[in-house]
Amino acid sequence: MAATAAPSLPFSFFFLCLLVLASFLFSSRPAHVAASDASAKAPNPFTARAALIRYWNRKVPTNRTQPAFLLARLSPLSALDSATFSSLAAGDPSALSPRLTALCAAARILCNPADSNTYSASARKDDSSAFASYQNSNFSDYGTDAAGGRNAFKSYSDNLNVPVDTFRRYSRDSVGHNDSFASYAPDGNVVTANFTSYASSATGGAGDFTSYDHEANVPNLKFTNYEAAATGRDQTFSSYSDDTNAGDQSFAGYGKNGNSVPTSFKSYANNSNVIGSSFSGYGESANGANDSFSSYGFNGNVPENNFRSYGSGGNSGSDRFTSYRDQSNVGDDSFSSYAKGGKAAAAEFSNYGNSFNPGSDAFKGYGEGSSKHKITFKSYAGDNTSFKSYAKSGMDFKSYRNSSIDPSSSSSDDAATTASLASIRRSAARPTNHWLVEPGKFFRERDLRRGSVMPMPDIRDKMPPRSFLPRSIASRIPFSAAEVRRIFEIREDTALGKAVTDTVSECERAPSLGETKRCATSAEDVIDFAVSVLGSDVLVRSTAATAGSKGDILIGKVSGVNGGKVTRSVSCHQSLFPYLVYYCHSVPKVRVYEAEILAVESKEKINQGVAICHLDTSAWSPSHGAFVALGSAPGKIEVCHWIFEGDMTWTVAD
């Protein structure tokens, strides 16, 4: 019989032996030496902190201040854990998955939480039960076939980093059953909520979402077959996604084949930033649908709304949009196959598109093939020439302000229709009220002087708390959206899954003209990029704290970095990823300042701010928030802003 080969020992075993040997050597020294060492509190040489300090001293051999910003964000993994996980990643990064829970907790990184609670029809005994507070739950067949009763959800997933909630077949086939969600996922960070087959084929009853997803960051909300084939069920969304940031929500099969289903959206996505909404099969083939959107997208920034098969094939439907996208900045809306092939449909847009900066609207198949319909636009303020295949009758445009259309150019066919382009104003003024960038987010260089009182924006870090992975682990994880999702067990259809895709896509984007960029997956990567652009004598700066946010501040002493001369810097911004990833890029032609931030009343110092002023804005978009806030146009003014908590800027040392 052949001799059996001795099993190879893992790297972590040798590393552990090294640790034991080191501790023995240190403990074997004379007592007075050991006491001296203890008093000096020498750092453990095997920690991530000690390793980064050694790396910094090699890359920046000028005795510059250690990068406290990076040191504070290092992984808290022990030396043994770091060696263990590094050895796993070295063989096959997917080998981390079985140890994922331990890695996420020890390394302080972000992972999708598993469903902590599961509620099903068989487990639920009381239809009138109220859930005062819960989170990360999976509801299957909840309220299905219920007769009467009410379910109330209060304080739903409040203040969580990554809430993931799933409702399957919720209230399906119920009769006269009511449910309400109060304070749904407010102040969440990366919010995922799925409602599948919600109230489908239900009869009567009512659903109410109050303060839905208020002030959330990166929401991803899905309603699939929402009230499809329902009869007479009233649904209300109050304060829906107001004050949220950069997310998506989709309604598929919404009210499809329904019968007399009234739905109202009040204060929908107001004051929100870059929110995308998608309605597919909305009211399709429904009978007597009655939908209203009040104050829709009001005062938002770049809202994007997509309605497909909206009311197509419906009968006697009524849709009303009141104050639609009013006072918003830009925006992009598309209505495909709107009320196409319907019968006796009524659609009304009041005060449509009265936005500060012109957006884009597309209407395709609008009312085409329908009969006995009435579609009215009141005070339509868009520059829209994209009505394709629209109905030639039953259309009424009042106060339609389109500077691109000459009424005398209409064809004889158009002249024969009953459509009325009433009171066309070819050069109407913009509305006086417009989307406001947060006060103080952008300012002029002249504002940054001692004694100046100015508003400070909310500079708080809105990202989930995470750490850098040790480079020995991060460098072995393929920077691929699919691989990262697989290794960290992140579902693609969640908010975090989409964020991973977006981050990788942005990192892989070709640099802009004159830009040098890199996505850094470790603290060492950040240092490498800064040194490659600026040289080995560098410093990193960030605003010290968040004191003064969302209020007025008094500027104290101001000092210009590099003597206030025009210089270049490297700015690094957080990306949303399971572990810390920074998007770093070179920024030419800037001036960087450090400024004391004082309380207005007491004049006591409360913060130390870092601000950067971009002197060349010629390549910026005309609709950039800086020009909305400050006026002017690209290339005509400089634009300054604070370095927010969690971000950093590098410069050559003074």
Disulfide bonds with the S-S distance in Angstrom:
Cys104-Cys111 1.73
Cys507-Cys519 1.89
Cys572-Cys584 2.15
Cys613-Cys640 2.06
